[in-house]
Amino acid sequence: MSLENTPKKATNIENETKSFLYHMVPEDMKGSVLHPLNDLENKYPEIFKKKTEKYQDNEYRQKLMQKVITALECKWNDVIHMTAVHPEDLKEALKEGGVKFKELNFYQIDPESLDPSKTVVYLYNDVSPGSDIDIAGYKQEDLSKYSKVRPETVDYYKKTIAKGDRPKTFVGIPHVLYKGSFDISQLSVITVDFTDDKKVKG
């Protein structure tokens, strides 16, 4: 990961008193600004090409690239996707579902820095492939409602692993969608470590 400014590490004390949003640190991060995927087409075309390849694995994901978020008047990849689930809670759900990583890193984002008029919530109530995208208005006070991993997501992890496939990490987890960019140079980073497990998948 290449950064113009190295983010600071988060402290646990912060998380005890306030709700935050989280975005996984891209392995190929460049610069000090976190951009929506579509912005990378002109800024970092090679990264854009690599990231959009994952949308070619099935017809639904191809259509998703053209999906319009009516409330924000933009496409699916014109926004930054965040979660209200704390990384440690996500780790425990992944472990319960049989999914292992070496380590995951997340930017910790203050929800007060978001412009509510540029923010919505993808509720993700249905984990079925091709299900409708259910969007709700964003209210900071509602973040606690989106901060837990639902049993349906853990079941999805288990079933996907049982079929010999790799689950997508955020299926069934509400996404907070923000039409904008973030300067990450002053953001804290939370790291969750899976290496205490005996078997680790990269």
C-alpha positions, 0 to 999 in steps of 0.5 A: 500500500502506497500512501502519501501520509500514513494513517494513525492507529485507532485506540480502543477507548474511542470505540467505547463511547462513539459509533464509527463507520469503517472502510476496508483499506485497499491493498493497492491504495495510492495517495492520501484520498479514498475515492469511489471506484468510478473516480479511479478510471481517470486517476488510476486506470490500472487499479480501476481495471483490476477492481472492475474485473470482479464484476464480470463473474456473473450477469447480476454483478455486471448490471450492478455497475450500471445500477443508479442510486436514485436518492443520490443521482449517481451509479453504484460505484460512484459512492464509497461503501462503508459499514457500521460493524466494528472490525472485531465483530466482523472478524468474529462473524467471519471466524464463525462462518469458517472464513479466514484471512491473515489480517484485515485493515479498516479506516475508521471514519467519523460519521459526523464528517459525512454530508447527510444529503450525500449519504444513504443506507443500503439495507441489504435485507435479502442475501439472495443473488439478484435481490432488489437493492433496498435503500433508506435515508441516512441518520447518524443516530440509526448507526447502532441498528446497522452495527451487528452481523445478522445470522443470515450473513454467517449462514451465507459464509458457511454455505459458501465455504461448504460449496468450496467457494470464497464468500464475499465479506459484506453480503447481508451487512448494511452499507452506508453509501457516501457520494464523495471522497475522504482524505485518509491521512488523518484517519485511524486504522484498525487492524484485526489479526487472524493469525492466532488460528491454526489454519490461515488462508491468504 
